[in-house]
């Protein structure tokens, strides 16, 4: 696991899962008055973990992710037999961002890159991590620390094709924003877990369960991602777990966990030779 300071380390050491944590990768935090410092911290943590990993397959994951099938590790091994990278793709959604220092940004539709794995959850082979990336997946932290702003206009057809966004779109860059360009430049094989609309997924009952008494349309609801090879749900993301934990409202993390456990009681099991066995 990664940690930014000794408070993080103490939280890990005192947790119920501390015995399963074999190493802690320290990533010095950026100053809290720096614009977009949480993203810079995330980037530095990802690189700290990448530098230490020597596994045949490395998974970088937000902590509020949950698998939706048994034998998920077997399935990832199968996918990475032919792919270099596998991970979640951003939802095809438009969003906005307001910041007093950037008044021109108000009401501008923003998008994340599409159809390409991002660093919310990314599984990568040792050959790709070592050879292509030299154990450093992103330069986003130094980009921000040097005064860069994470908003760019998609201004060429090639950029549009790489990001799977229309020309003229304003992309909201993030940790791992280089991934689509590296995948294209290095001709990597990448498999994306597809986002499932909340109204189409079957794991979580109602949006109101995860809105904390706020308008469900104003709250980032749990996400579900499916395995395109089998069309089965593969991964769930609670979203903004740390931010929600700091608030007074109940955003339904216990309900999230209960729904996952109920789903897993009847979920498919990945077996050898890509067979699906009864749960």
Secondary structure, 3 states (H helix, E strand, C coil): CEECCHHHHHHHHCCCCHHHCCCCEECCCCCCCCCCHHHHHHHHHHHHHHHHCCCCEEEEECCCEEECCECHHHHHHHHCCCCCEEEEECCCCCECCCCCCCHHHCCCCEECCCCCEEEEEEEEEHHHHHHHCCCCCCCHHHHHHCCCCCEEECCCHHHHHHHCCCCCCEEECCCCCCHHHHHHHCCCCEEEEEEECCCCCCCCCCHHHHCCCCCHHHCCCCEEEEECCCCEEEEEECCCHHHHHCCCCCCCHHHHHHHHHHHHCCCCEECHHHCEECC
